[in-house]
Amino acid sequence: MTRTLIIGASGGIGSALATGATNRGHDVTGLSRSTHGLDITDEAAIERAFKSLSDTYDLIICATGALVIDSAEPEKSISALSPQALTQQFQTNAMGPALVLKHAVRVLPKDRPSCFAALSARVGSIGDNHIGGWHSYRAAKAALNQLIHGAAIEIARTHKQATCVCVHPGTVETPFTAKYAGRHETVPASVAAENILDLLAGLNPPDTGRFFDYAGKSVPW
């Protein structure tokens, strides 16, 4: 049986991932801020959460993230950039998941295949950015991609069967994203979760350190 850990399990996509994994027969453990006090911007809280776990996990998904923090909308131009918004985006979307991975290494098995996935975003791709804007969010997701990529190289030395990746889940259909989706196709959280679980089930150690979209296609850095 696949043992699965979902970080951010109370969120829209996190809860859908937990449900989808359970329906596939996984033994699922969920951690979240609302239920367990897991604030991913607080390393002490992350450390406490992981110290409470006594098992290893075949699949760990960090399903946290935020586009708007403290009412700071995505910037339409560089003139709208603020130190506070930039700092908060980095704390939530780059530092948080990276610290989760730091402590998750302890519960990744060394004797069998395992996978750690962090939910990123296509707008974090530098090579795919052709319109600008959304500077804080883009930069934070780009930083996340680099952090996971670098950590994957290191983890491969000690966990030779592990795969660490960034995943673009697509634009998930929620009342919140409706304001920003524009002409982008959206999918319900349940569909996004199934797509992600299908993708992760098909990955192998040679895929470690890469950035994929929900359909399994590589996203440029």
ROTI-284816 format. One line per field, with one value per residue: residue number from 1; residue in one letter; z, x, y of N, C-alpha, C, CB in turn. Coordinates in pm, 1 decimal, m for minus. Glycine has a CB too. Example, Ala and Ser with C-alpha at 12.3 -4.5 7.8 and 13.67 -1.06 7.14 Angstrom:
// residues 2
num: c(1_2);
residu: c(A_S);
npz: c(780.0_708.0);
npx: c(1319.0_1285.0);
npy: c(m569.0_m225.0);
capz: c(780.0_714.0);
capx: c(1230.0_1367.0);
capy: c(m450.0_m106.0);
cpz: c(780.0_787.0);
cpx: c(1320.0_1290.0);
cpy: c(m330.0_3.0);
cbpz: c(904.6_572.5);
cbpx: c(1130.8_1408.4);
cbpy: c(m447.3_m59.8);
// end
This chain:
// residues 221
num: c(1_2_3_4_5_6_7_8_9_10_11_12_13_14_15_16_17_18_19_20_21_22_23_24_25_26_27_28_29_30_31_32_33_34_35_36_37_38_39_40_41_42_43_44_45_46_47_48_49_50_51_52_53_54_55_56_57_58_59_60_61_62_63_64_65_66_67_68_69_70_71_72_73_74_75_76_77_78_79_80_81_82_83_84_85_86_87_88_89_90_91_92_93_94_95_96_97_98_99_100_101_102_103_104_105_106_107_108_109_110_111_112_113_114_115_116_117_118_119_120_121_122_123_124_125_126_127_128_129_130_131_132_133_134_135_136_137_138_139_140_141_142_143_144_145_146_147_148_149_150_151_152_153_154_155_156_157_158_159_160_161_162_163_164_165_166_167_168_169_170_171_172_173_174_175_176_177_178_179_180_181_182_183_184_185_186_187_188_189_190_191_192_193_194_195_196_197_198_199_200_201_202_203_204_205_206_207_208_209_210_211_212_213_214_215_216_217_218_219_220_221);
residu: c(M_T_R_T_L_I_I_G_A_S_G_G_I_G_S_A_L_A_T_G_A_T_N_R_G_H_D_V_T_G_L_S_R_S_T_H_G_L_D_I_T_D_E_A_A_I_E_R_A_F_K_S_L_S_D_T_Y_D_L_I_I_C_A_T_G_A_L_V_I_D_S_A_E_P_E_K_S_I_S_A_L_S_P_Q_A_L_T_Q_Q_F_Q_T_N_A_M_G_P_A_L_V_L_K_H_A_V_R_V_L_P_K_D_R_P_S_C_F_A_A_L_S_A_R_V_G_S_I_G_D_N_H_I_G_G_W_H_S_Y_R_A_A_K_A_A_L_N_Q_L_I_H_G_A_A_I_E_I_A_R_T_H_K_Q_A_T_C_V_C_V_H_P_G_T_V_E_T_P_F_T_A_K_Y_A_G_R_H_E_T_V_P_A_S_V_A_A_E_N_I_L_D_L_L_A_G_L_N_P_P_D_T_G_R_F_F_D_Y_A_G_K_S_V_P_W);
npz: c(0.0_m83.5_99.7_172.9_209.7_255.5_241.0_342.7_339.3_387.3_208.6_m111.4_m344.3_m204.5_m33.9_m229.8_m343.8_m127.0_m105.2_m359.5_m354.0_m141.8_m253.3_m437.2_m290.6_m126.5_181.5_357.3_502.1_630.1_664.0_787.0_810.1_927.6_1066.1_1200.4_1281.0_1116.7_999.4_718.8_689.2_918.3_1054.6_1291.0_1342.8_1124.9_1178.1_1419.0_1327.3_1152.1_1325.7_1465.6_1310.9_1259.0_1062.0_731.6_403.2_86.0_m102.4_m105.6_m106.5_m142.0_m116.5_m90.5_m111.1_m243.0_m423.2_m380.2_m106.4_202.1_77.7_m132.8_m459.2_m767.8_m937.0_m1201.0_m1324.9_m1297.3_m1145.8_m946.5_m760.8_m429.7_m130.1_85.6_m29.3_m202.4_m23.1_130.3_m65.2_m132.5_114.4_146.5_m98.5_m184.1_20.5_220.8_105.0_45.1_297.9_398.2_238.6_330.5_589.8_524.9_407.2_600.3_632.2_395.1_232.8_200.8_89.0_m113.4_m398.4_m400.7_m386.1_m394.8_m433.5_m522.8_m554.7_m812.7_m1052.3_m1386.0_m1453.0_m1313.7_m1473.1_m1628.0_m1892.9_m2025.6_m1995.1_m2144.0_m2125.3_m1899.2_m1580.9_m1269.9_m1086.4_m821.8_m752.9_m972.2_m944.4_m695.6_m742.0_m938.9_m784.6_m608.9_m790.6_m849.7_m596.0_m541.1_m757.1_m709.2_m457.4_m528.8_m666.8_m461.6_m285.5_m438.5_m401.7_m157.5_m143.5_m360.7_m507.4_m510.0_m627.1_m695.7_m769.2_m940.6_m993.8_m1221.1_m1170.1_m1344.9_m1410.1_m1146.0_m1086.8_m902.6_m695.4_m634.8_m824.1_m1051.8_m1100.3_m1205.6_m1407.2_m1672.3_m2013.7_m1981.6_m1966.5_m1716.2_m1450.3_m1238.8_m890.4_m821.1_m1063.8_m1131.5_m923.3_m980.7_m1222.4_m1136.0_m958.3_m1139.0_m1300.5_m1111.8_m1039.7_m1256.7_m1267.9_m1246.9_m1093.5_m1288.3_m1362.9_m1168.6_m1019.6_m1216.2_m1392.3_m1435.0_m1617.2_m1548.8_m1738.4_m1784.8_m1940.6_m1995.5_m1843.9_m1936.8_m1769.5);
npx: c(84.2_51.3_193.8_93.5_155.0_2.8_63.8_m93.8_m353.7_m611.0_m684.4_m830.8_m726.2_m555.4_m723.1_m867.0_m665.1_m605.4_m846.3_m857.0_m624.5_m687.4_m906.6_m772.9_m664.2_m453.7_m275.9_m345.0_m210.6_m281.2_m173.2_m222.6_m260.4_m497.0_m600.3_m388.3_m215.7_m0.7_203.4_358.7_543.5_678.2_941.6_976.0_720.4_689.1_892.5_799.0_566.1_665.3_820.7_626.2_552.8_584.8_632.8_756.9_712.1_580.1_492.6_492.2_324.7_342.2_103.2_58.8_24.9_m21.6_m183.1_m281.5_m198.9_m274.2_m446.8_m298.6_m289.9_m196.1_75.0_38.3_229.2_579.4_597.6_416.8_524.1_597.7_793.1_682.0_483.9_643.3_818.8_634.6_529.5_755.9_803.9_574.8_540.1_789.1_997.8_850.4_754.8_1012.4_1129.0_958.8_1035.7_1297.2_1260.4_1109.0_1273.6_1364.0_1158.0_1139.9_1173.7_1470.1_1503.5_1331.4_1130.1_1033.5_852.2_861.1_665.0_617.0_372.1_385.7_380.1_295.7_344.6_569.8_773.8_1060.3_1143.0_902.1_770.5_609.7_462.9_500.1_434.6_264.5_474.5_583.4_465.7_539.7_821.1_856.9_762.3_943.1_1172.7_1105.0_1108.5_1383.8_1488.8_1377.4_1480.5_1759.2_1772.5_1686.4_1902.5_2087.5_1946.0_1928.8_2170.4_2163.4_1916.5_1854.9_1644.0_1456.8_1233.0_1210.4_1009.6_870.4_538.1_301.9_m27.4_m227.2_m495.5_m694.7_m1036.0_m1203.0_m1399.9_m1227.6_m1013.8_m1151.6_m1151.5_m903.1_m850.7_m914.7_m889.8_m792.5_m820.4_m1003.3_m1012.2_m1201.2_m1113.4_m1106.1_m1057.3_m809.4_m658.3_m667.4_m528.7_m274.6_m204.1_m199.6_15.3_232.6_240.4_355.3_618.6_978.9_1306.0_1496.2_1353.8_1381.6_1413.7_1291.5_1045.7_713.9_400.8_49.3_m22.6_195.6_391.4_706.6_793.7_943.3_1230.4);
npy: c(m119.9_219.8_474.1_792.7_1137.3_1443.1_1778.3_2066.5_1979.6_2066.6_2254.9_2357.2_2212.5_2047.1_1895.9_1763.8_1611.2_1445.2_1305.0_1183.8_1024.5_853.0_719.8_570.9_376.6_444.6_486.6_753.4_1044.6_1359.7_1695.7_2023.1_2381.2_2479.6_2261.7_2134.3_2329.7_2383.3_2599.9_2691.5_2888.6_2900.6_2756.1_2612.3_2513.9_2343.8_2159.1_2047.0_1923.2_1725.9_1576.3_1452.9_1245.1_902.5_722.3_627.2_771.4_699.4_876.2_1221.3_1520.2_1860.8_2079.1_2349.2_2711.3_3047.6_3303.3_3563.0_3753.6_3887.7_4070.7_4173.1_4223.0_4051.3_4205.1_4439.5_4582.1_4667.6_4893.4_4864.2_4701.3_4592.7_4588.3_4443.1_4271.7_4122.2_3994.0_3842.0_3673.5_3522.1_3397.8_3236.7_3092.3_2998.6_2973.8_2833.0_2572.2_2473.1_2448.1_2257.3_2037.8_2013.1_1905.0_1687.0_1503.4_1331.1_1147.5_1015.4_709.5_505.5_262.1_197.1_304.1_650.5_964.2_1315.0_1595.5_1931.4_2176.4_2395.3_2661.1_2743.3_3007.5_3060.6_2991.8_3107.7_3100.3_3076.4_3309.6_3562.3_3788.0_3941.8_4109.3_4018.3_4000.3_3941.7_3693.1_3533.1_3541.7_3419.9_3159.7_3082.0_3081.5_2874.8_2659.7_2648.0_2587.8_2333.1_2190.6_2205.5_2078.4_1825.3_1718.3_1686.8_1512.3_1283.7_1162.1_1034.2_911.9_706.1_609.9_803.0_1060.1_1396.6_1664.3_1954.9_2064.4_2183.1_2242.4_2316.4_2551.2_2572.5_2531.2_2754.6_2979.3_3186.8_3177.9_3239.3_3508.7_3557.1_3379.6_3439.3_3379.4_3128.8_2776.7_2611.5_2365.9_2145.1_2098.2_1828.0_1699.8_1810.1_1703.0_1427.1_1427.0_1509.0_1300.2_1086.1_1167.0_1169.3_903.2_787.1_866.1_833.6_778.0_893.3_1119.3_1304.9_1629.5_1778.0_1985.1_1962.5_1974.9_1919.6_1733.1_1586.1_1697.9_1853.6_2161.2_2462.5_2600.4);
capz: c(0.0_m91.7_211.3_113.7_300.2_187.9_317.2_292.8_307.5_407.0_97.6_m219.4_m418.4_m107.6_8.1_m346.1_m354.9_m20.0_m142.6_m475.3_m313.2_m61.4_m346.3_m508.0_m196.3_m49.6_324.0_347.8_618.3_589.5_759.6_738.8_908.1_999.4_1152.9_1279.3_1313.5_1036.2_924.9_645.6_699.0_1052.4_1051.8_1414.7_1325.5_1031.0_1248.3_1513.3_1251.8_1099.7_1438.6_1512.6_1218.6_1292.2_946.0_607.3_305.9_m52.9_m179.4_m27.1_m192.8_m76.8_m194.9_m35.9_m200.2_m244.6_m523.8_m313.7_36.5_266.5_m20.6_m233.1_m589.3_m857.5_m997.3_m1345.9_m1374.7_m1198.4_m1060.1_m836.5_m672.8_m293.9_m51.2_167.9_m112.3_m252.7_88.5_167.0_m170.5_m116.9_235.2_128.9_m218.5_m208.3_145.0_289.9_49.8_55.6_435.6_408.6_182.7_422.8_698.2_468.2_370.8_709.5_622.3_264.4_247.4_121.0_37.2_m215.9_m469.1_m332.2_m466.0_m331.4_m535.2_m477.5_m655.6_m860.9_m1146.1_m1513.9_m1456.8_m1254.7_m1576.7_m1686.7_m2038.1_m2080.4_m1960.7_m2261.8_m2108.2_m1780.7_m1475.3_m1162.2_m1059.2_m694.8_m760.1_m1069.4_m888.8_m586.8_m800.1_m1003.2_m675.6_m565.6_m889.4_m831.4_m468.1_m554.7_m852.5_m639.9_m352.6_m593.4_m697.2_m334.5_m231.3_m520.7_m353.0_m39.1_m169.2_m502.9_m573.1_m487.8_m733.7_m643.0_m885.8_m932.8_m1077.4_m1252.1_m1166.5_m1428.5_m1339.4_m1076.8_m1087.6_m773.3_m703.7_m625.4_m949.4_m1160.8_m1124.0_m1270.4_m1510.2_m1805.6_m2117.7_m1952.9_m1932.3_m1575.6_m1420.6_m1096.6_m807.2_m825.7_m1189.7_m1118.2_m833.2_m1052.7_m1319.5_m1062.6_m908.8_m1256.3_m1337.2_m1013.0_m1041.0_m1371.2_m1263.6_m1201.9_m1052.7_m1391.6_m1377.3_m1052.1_m1043.2_m1333.7_m1376.2_m1523.1_m1602.6_m1507.4_m1845.7_m1795.4_m2031.6_m1929.5_m1850.5_m1938.1_m1650.4);
capx: c(0.0_125.2_173.7_94.3_144.8_m39.2_83.1_m196.4_m464.0_m743.6_m712.2_m912.7_m658.3_m500.5_m827.9_m898.6_m556.0_m623.4_m959.5_m819.0_m528.0_m761.2_m986.7_m681.4_m616.8_m338.7_m289.5_m320.6_m198.4_m290.3_m134.8_m264.6_m254.9_m623.3_m626.4_m272.4_m130.0_120.5_231.0_480.5_641.2_735.8_1014.4_951.6_594.2_715.9_972.3_710.4_474.2_734.6_864.5_510.9_533.2_673.3_646.5_808.8_604.7_617.4_454.8_467.4_285.6_324.7_m3.8_35.7_55.0_m120.2_m162.0_m308.1_m169.0_m309.4_m516.1_m206.4_m322.5_m80.7_111.8_24.7_352.0_685.8_575.8_329.1_597.1_621.4_876.6_600.7_423.3_749.8_864.4_531.5_521.9_869.9_785.0_467.0_547.1_923.9_1060.6_767.2_770.2_1151.5_1148.6_886.4_1122.5_1410.8_1223.4_1047.5_1378.5_1373.4_1053.2_1146.5_1246.7_1590.8_1508.7_1228.9_1098.0_952.3_834.9_820.9_619.5_571.0_288.7_440.6_288.2_360.4_390.6_701.8_873.0_1123.2_1143.1_766.4_711.0_610.2_374.7_535.6_334.5_258.3_617.7_614.7_423.0_627.6_955.7_852.9_750.7_1071.6_1263.5_1066.7_1158.7_1528.0_1513.1_1345.9_1576.3_1886.5_1757.6_1673.5_2037.9_2145.9_1871.9_1958.5_2292.7_2133.2_1792.2_1876.9_1517.1_1362.9_1205.4_1162.4_968.2_772.4_422.6_200.8_m153.3_m329.5_m575.7_m798.8_m1162.6_m1256.4_m1450.1_m1114.8_m937.5_m1235.5_m1113.8_m772.7_m834.1_m922.8_m924.9_m731.1_m911.1_m997.8_m1062.2_m1235.9_m1003.8_m1103.3_m992.3_m668.6_m595.9_m648.9_m420.8_m147.7_m175.7_m160.7_150.4_331.2_247.8_433.8_754.9_1087.3_1422.8_1555.3_1273.7_1398.8_1462.7_1227.9_925.6_613.0_262.6_m41.9_m34.5_321.1_483.7_807.2_775.2_1078.1_1267.6);
capy: c(0.0_345.3_566.0_926.4_1251.9_1565.3_1901.1_2158.2_1888.6_2126.5_2346.1_2302.6_2106.4_1953.6_1802.4_1680.4_1514.0_1347.2_1219.8_1104.2_922.8_755.6_639.5_480.5_276.6_490.6_517.2_897.3_1132.2_1499.9_1799.5_2154.4_2489.8_2494.5_2146.3_2092.1_2443.6_2377.1_2722.5_2656.9_2997.5_2888.6_2629.1_2537.8_2442.4_2233.8_2057.8_1977.5_1837.9_1608.8_1494.0_1375.9_1134.2_790.2_635.1_683.9_791.3_674.2_994.2_1342.3_1631.4_1990.4_2140.6_2482.6_2823.1_3156.1_3407.2_3690.7_3747.0_4015.2_4155.8_4226.8_4164.5_4036.7_4333.4_4453.2_4644.7_4670.9_5009.5_4825.0_4610.2_4641.4_4497.2_4353.9_4167.7_4036.8_3912.2_3745.3_3572.7_3432.2_3318.2_3139.4_3009.1_2944.5_2930.1_2734.3_2437.3_2429.2_2402.6_2129.9_1934.5_1997.3_1814.2_1566.5_1406.2_1232.1_1045.3_950.6_582.4_487.2_125.6_174.9_429.3_751.0_1085.8_1441.1_1690.7_2062.5_2240.7_2521.2_2725.5_2771.3_3146.3_3064.7_2961.5_3226.7_3085.2_3080.8_3438.6_3649.4_3904.1_4018.4_4119.3_3920.0_3988.0_3875.0_3553.1_3466.0_3528.7_3322.7_3026.0_3053.5_3046.7_2741.0_2564.5_2634.3_2521.2_2190.8_2134.0_2189.3_1978.0_1694.1_1671.7_1643.5_1398.4_1165.9_1098.0_953.0_840.3_681.0_575.9_913.4_1155.3_1524.8_1742.0_2063.1_2031.3_2284.4_2167.0_2377.9_2652.2_2498.5_2605.1_2795.7_3117.1_3278.3_3182.9_3290.5_3648.8_3565.9_3277.2_3498.0_3282.8_2999.8_2668.7_2572.4_2232.4_2129.1_2048.7_1681.1_1660.3_1847.4_1606.6_1301.5_1449.0_1512.3_1166.0_1006.4_1209.2_1126.9_756.8_744.3_919.3_747.2_857.0_979.4_1241.1_1391.7_1764.4_1839.1_2066.7_1905.7_2018.3_1813.5_1634.3_1514.6_1765.4_1935.3_2305.3_2524.1_2676.1);
cpz: c(0.0_27.0_158.9_220.2_219.3_281.6_258.6_259.1_325.9_295.6_m12.7_m293.2_m324.1_m62.6_m106.3_m367.3_m248.5_m53.3_m257.8_m439.4_m229.5_m151.4_m425.5_m415.7_m118.3_97.8_339.1_484.9_567.8_701.1_702.2_850.3_991.7_1098.7_1247.6_1318.2_1234.5_948.8_851.7_640.9_834.7_1060.5_1177.8_1405.4_1231.3_1100.9_1346.1_1439.9_1204.2_1211.9_1493.5_1424.3_1248.0_1173.8_833.8_505.9_164.4_m140.8_m84.6_m124.6_m108.0_m162.9_m142.2_m139.1_m196.1_m351.9_m462.5_m164.1_96.7_166.8_m124.9_m365.7_m672.6_m930.5_m1149.1_m1407.6_m1261.9_m1101.8_m939.4_m734.8_m535.0_m219.2_28.8_86.0_m162.2_m143.1_123.7_61.4_m158.6_5.3_211.8_15.6_m249.8_m79.7_211.6_234.8_58.7_196.8_461.7_355.5_274.1_530.9_647.9_431.7_475.3_694.7_480.3_278.4_157.0_49.5_m69.7_m284.5_m385.3_m419.8_m375.1_m442.8_m468.5_m589.2_m688.2_m952.1_m1274.4_m1520.7_m1385.8_m1352.4_m1633.9_m1838.5_m2102.0_m2053.6_m2078.7_m2243.4_m1985.7_m1675.5_m1372.0_m1105.6_m932.0_m701.6_m855.7_m1008.9_m777.8_m640.4_m874.3_m898.4_m621.8_m660.3_m871.7_m703.3_m477.8_m648.2_m784.0_m533.4_m411.8_m624.3_m571.6_m282.0_m308.9_m473.2_m235.8_m56.3_m320.1_m578.8_m558.8_m612.2_m670.9_m761.1_m846.5_m1031.4_m1095.4_m1261.1_m1267.3_m1348.3_m1277.9_m1060.0_m946.0_m789.2_m702.8_m759.8_m1065.0_m1197.5_m1209.1_m1388.8_m1651.1_m1907.5_m2095.6_m1915.9_m1785.5_m1558.6_m1273.5_m1019.5_m813.7_m951.6_m1184.3_m1031.0_m903.3_m1154.2_m1251.5_m1014.3_m1022.6_m1296.7_m1241.1_m1011.7_m1153.9_m1372.0_m1207.5_m1164.2_m1163.0_m1412.7_m1266.4_m1090.6_m1157.7_m1295.5_m1481.1_m1510.3_m1573.8_m1612.2_m1867.7_m1890.4_m1951.6_m1949.6_m1850.1_m1810.6_m1677.8);
cpx: c(87.5_90.8_195.3_74.2_111.9_m19.4_m9.7_m323.1_m602.3_m779.4_m790.6_m845.8_m597.2_m602.8_m867.7_m790.7_m569.8_m736.1_m923.1_m722.9_m595.6_m842.0_m901.2_m622.5_m494.3_m375.4_m248.2_m313.5_m201.3_m247.5_m174.6_m253.3_m381.5_m647.7_m511.7_m179.5_m1.3_132.3_363.2_581.4_711.5_807.8_991.7_822.8_611.3_791.0_887.0_620.6_543.7_787.8_750.1_483.8_633.9_700.4_722.6_695.4_657.3_591.0_425.1_437.3_268.0_227.7_m39.5_66.6_m55.0_m82.9_m179.1_m286.3_m194.4_m361.6_m423.6_m229.8_m194.9_m51.5_92.1_147.6_453.8_669.3_489.5_398.8_619.1_707.1_793.8_542.0_528.7_798.8_762.8_515.9_636.8_852.9_685.4_494.1_684.7_984.2_981.9_782.7_913.0_1182.0_1073.6_974.3_1242.3_1379.4_1159.7_1150.8_1387.6_1272.6_1041.0_1226.2_1369.1_1593.6_1405.1_1199.2_1010.8_945.8_795.4_783.2_573.6_487.9_346.7_336.7_363.4_411.4_524.0_812.2_928.7_1116.4_1007.5_696.3_723.1_526.9_407.9_425.9_346.5_398.5_650.0_582.8_512.4_765.2_960.0_843.7_878.2_1174.6_1232.5_1122.8_1308.3_1560.3_1486.8_1445.1_1710.9_1880.5_1749.5_1809.9_2102.8_2080.0_1902.2_2083.6_2265.7_2008.1_1787.0_1749.8_1413.0_1349.8_1148.1_1131.8_880.2_660.8_332.7_66.2_m257.5_m402.1_m695.7_m921.4_m1212.8_m1315.0_m1337.0_m1042.9_m1019.3_m1197.5_m988.4_m756.3_m834.2_m968.1_m860.8_m837.2_m893.5_m1053.9_m1100.6_m1117.8_m992.2_m1033.4_m843.2_m595.1_m570.0_m535.7_m283.6_m108.8_m135.3_m17.3_253.0_347.9_338.0_578.1_853.5_1207.6_1489.1_1479.2_1299.7_1458.0_1396.6_1099.4_825.5_480.1_176.6_m56.7_95.5_421.7_582.1_775.9_915.0_1105.3_1257.3);
cpy: c(124.7_434.4_707.4_1033.0_1376.3_1683.3_2006.9_2082.8_1949.1_2223.8_2278.3_2188.4_2003.6_1850.5_1710.4_1574.8_1405.3_1250.8_1127.6_993.3_813.9_663.1_541.5_374.0_316.3_502.5_663.8_963.0_1276.0_1592.7_1934.6_2257.3_2493.9_2381.9_2115.3_2207.4_2446.0_2501.4_2701.3_2771.9_2998.2_2754.1_2547.5_2456.5_2324.4_2121.2_1978.8_1878.9_1711.3_1519.3_1410.4_1253.8_1024.3_699.0_704.8_686.7_774.1_796.1_1109.5_1454.8_1756.1_2071.5_2278.9_2589.9_2927.2_3256.8_3545.3_3672.4_3884.9_4117.6_4217.7_4154.6_4145.4_4167.7_4330.4_4518.2_4647.7_4788.5_4976.2_4735.0_4672.3_4540.2_4397.1_4240.3_4069.7_3942.0_3804.3_3636.0_3472.9_3342.4_3204.9_3041.1_2951.7_2889.0_2817.8_2593.5_2384.3_2379.6_2272.1_2016.6_1908.2_1895.2_1685.5_1461.1_1295.6_1119.9_988.8_821.2_577.3_352.4_95.2_308.2_521.5_875.3_1201.9_1537.4_1819.6_2124.1_2378.0_2586.6_2757.6_2915.2_3164.1_3030.5_3091.8_3219.3_3099.8_3213.9_3534.6_3775.7_3988.4_4017.7_4007.4_3895.7_3910.3_3726.2_3474.8_3439.3_3423.8_3180.9_2986.9_3013.2_2907.6_2636.3_2541.3_2558.4_2371.5_2122.5_2107.8_2081.3_1837.5_1634.6_1615.2_1516.7_1271.2_1092.3_1004.6_867.5_811.0_645.8_687.4_1000.6_1281.2_1616.0_1860.5_2031.5_2152.8_2213.0_2212.6_2484.5_2582.9_2587.2_2629.6_2935.7_3219.1_3291.3_3237.8_3433.7_3660.7_3470.7_3335.3_3395.2_3146.2_2896.9_2630.8_2431.9_2226.6_2071.6_1896.9_1630.9_1692.3_1746.5_1474.2_1313.0_1443.5_1372.9_1072.1_1037.8_1150.9_975.0_705.9_792.0_817.4_833.3_939.1_1110.7_1342.0_1526.7_1836.8_1912.4_2018.6_1979.3_1895.4_1703.3_1557.7_1577.3_1851.5_2083.1_2367.7_2601.6_2826.3);
cbpz: c(122.3_m223.9_331.1_6.4_380.6_141.7_313.8_169.9_391.8_541.2_41.7_m316.7_m508.5_11.9_59.2_m472.5_m341.8_113.1_m180.4_m580.6_m233.9_39.0_m442.1_m572.4_m267.2_m103.4_415.7_264.9_700.0_545.9_790.5_684.8_838.4_901.6_1069.2_1202.3_1458.8_949.4_1019.9_504.6_675.3_1164.2_1033.4_1534.3_1272.7_909.1_1322.5_1592.1_1132.4_1009.0_1549.2_1517.3_1072.5_1404.3_896.6_553.2_322.5_m107.0_m269.5_65.2_m270.7_m58.3_m194.6_89.5_m342.9_m106.0_m641.5_m343.5_62.0_339.3_50.9_m187.0_m665.3_m959.5_m963.4_m1379.9_m1429.0_m1267.7_m1139.3_m890.8_m735.5_m218.9_43.1_235.5_m231.0_m306.1_209.9_188.1_m308.8_m105.6_350.3_103.1_m334.0_m267.0_240.7_281.9_m94.0_17.5_534.5_330.1_42.8_487.2_792.9_345.4_356.1_843.8_666.3_157.4_216.2_208.8_148.9_m153.6_m601.0_m190.9_m576.8_m240.2_m620.3_m438.3_m606.9_m936.1_m1084.5_m1628.9_m1394.3_m1139.4_m1689.7_m1639.9_m2074.0_m2022.5_m1835.0_m2381.4_m2098.9_m1819.1_m1535.8_m1212.9_m1050.1_m579.4_m804.8_m1197.4_m835.3_m494.3_m894.8_m1083.3_m563.0_m557.0_m1031.3_m829.0_m358.9_m606.6_m973.5_m577.5_m268.5_m722.1_m755.5_m230.8_m233.6_m666.1_m312.0_81.7_m121.4_m519.6_m515.0_m368.7_m839.6_m546.5_m984.5_m963.4_m1016.1_m1386.2_m1030.9_m1481.7_m1435.4_m939.9_m1168.3_m661.7_m588.3_m517.6_m984.7_m1121.4_m991.5_m1170.1_m1498.1_m1846.6_m2252.8_m1840.1_m2023.3_m1487.6_m1455.1_m1080.2_m662.8_m819.3_m1310.5_m1059.1_m710.5_m1122.8_m1390.4_m943.1_m835.1_m1374.8_m1338.9_m874.3_m1055.4_m1493.6_m1180.0_m1311.7_m995.3_m1522.3_m1380.0_m948.8_m1067.2_m1439.7_m1391.7_m1492.8_m1730.6_m1476.7_m1975.0_m1837.8_m2134.2_m1982.6_m1730.3_m2059.0_m1605.0);
cbpx: c(m95.1_94.8_270.6_m14.0_276.4_m187.0_233.1_m146.1_m453.4_m749.6_m583.3_m947.1_m550.1_m447.7_m950.7_m913.7_m419.3_m651.9_m1080.5_m757.9_m412.8_m853.9_m1062.3_m568.7_m588.8_m287.8_m200.5_m429.2_m66.7_m431.8_18.6_m408.8_m234.0_m737.6_m655.3_m194.2_m98.2_121.5_236.7_445.3_572.6_625.1_1162.6_944.9_485.9_796.9_1089.1_624.7_416.4_849.1_922.6_387.1_545.8_613.8_508.9_931.0_541.4_541.2_332.5_589.8_155.1_463.0_m127.2_120.3_75.0_m129.5_m258.8_m453.4_m21.1_m188.9_m589.1_m57.5_m423.9_m105.6_257.9_m99.5_324.7_821.1_512.0_207.1_731.7_487.1_965.3_489.1_349.0_866.0_891.8_398.6_523.7_999.8_737.6_337.0_501.6_1016.2_1074.2_623.0_725.8_1247.0_1102.6_751.4_1170.5_1447.4_1129.0_965.7_1515.7_1353.3_918.9_1211.0_1154.5_1712.8_1491.9_1098.2_1027.8_1010.5_727.9_935.9_505.2_691.5_141.4_576.5_226.0_263.4_286.8_707.5_810.4_1270.3_1198.5_684.0_778.6_559.4_232.2_567.8_196.3_196.2_678.4_536.8_275.7_641.8_1004.3_735.3_630.6_1121.3_1254.3_914.4_1129.5_1594.5_1425.9_1202.4_1595.2_1928.5_1633.2_1591.2_2124.0_2134.1_1721.7_1975.6_2394.1_2116.5_1665.8_1976.0_1461.4_1407.9_1107.7_1268.0_893.9_837.8_342.9_234.4_m211.8_m429.0_m621.1_m748.6_m1268.5_m1145.8_m1545.5_m1017.2_m886.5_m1383.7_m1092.4_m665.5_m943.6_m788.2_m884.3_m628.1_m887.4_m1075.5_m956.4_m1360.1_m1023.4_m1246.0_m1058.2_m655.2_m683.5_m778.8_m439.3_m157.2_m297.4_m256.5_160.5_291.1_107.4_368.3_758.9_1125.4_1523.6_1561.5_1126.9_1487.7_1606.3_1197.4_956.7_593.9_212.8_m177.0_m76.4_294.5_405.7_947.6_686.2_1093.5_1410.6);
cbpy: c(0.7_417.9_533.8_938.2_1271.9_1555.8_1948.3_2234.3_1766.7_2198.1_2401.7_2410.8_2165.4_2028.3_1878.6_1767.0_1584.3_1417.6_1305.1_1191.7_987.1_826.8_730.1_560.3_152.6_625.4_420.0_963.4_1102.6_1533.5_1794.8_2149.1_2624.3_2501.0_2024.9_1989.2_2443.2_2250.2_2849.2_2614.9_3132.1_2900.9_2654.1_2633.5_2536.7_2284.1_2123.5_2078.7_1913.9_1652.3_1581.8_1464.9_1181.5_709.3_590.4_601.7_930.3_553.6_964.5_1378.2_1599.0_2065.7_2051.7_2504.3_2773.9_3225.2_3389.1_3741.4_3700.3_4072.2_4265.7_4211.5_4254.2_3923.8_4368.5_4534.4_4788.8_4678.7_5121.3_4754.7_4572.1_4666.3_4576.5_4431.7_4230.3_4121.9_3999.5_3816.2_3639.3_3512.5_3406.9_3211.1_3087.9_3053.2_3047.5_2774.8_2436.1_2543.7_2510.4_2136.0_1975.2_2131.8_1883.4_1602.2_1476.6_1299.9_1103.8_1045.1_464.2_500.7_30.1_113.5_399.0_784.9_1064.5_1500.7_1630.1_2155.5_2253.0_2499.1_2854.5_2744.9_3237.5_2972.4_2874.5_3240.4_2953.8_2967.8_3498.5_3573.5_3858.2_4159.7_4117.8_3787.2_4124.0_3939.8_3543.4_3551.3_3663.7_3351.2_3019.4_3176.3_3150.3_2728.5_2614.2_2771.8_2582.6_2172.0_2229.2_2319.9_2006.9_1705.5_1786.4_1754.2_1426.3_1206.7_1203.2_1042.6_924.1_570.7_445.9_998.8_1095.6_1590.8_1652.9_2202.9_1915.2_2361.5_2175.6_2272.1_2767.7_2447.7_2529.2_2792.4_3145.4_3231.0_3045.0_3284.2_3720.5_3538.7_3174.0_3556.5_3336.1_3013.1_2546.6_2672.7_2123.5_2037.7_2092.8_1624.7_1732.0_1989.0_1584.3_1260.6_1584.8_1608.7_1110.1_1033.0_1362.2_1176.1_697.0_790.1_1046.7_643.8_766.7_904.3_1206.2_1323.9_1760.2_1732.1_2221.8_1757.7_2093.5_1872.1_1702.4_1376.8_1852.4_1901.9_2358.8_2617.6_2639.2);
// end
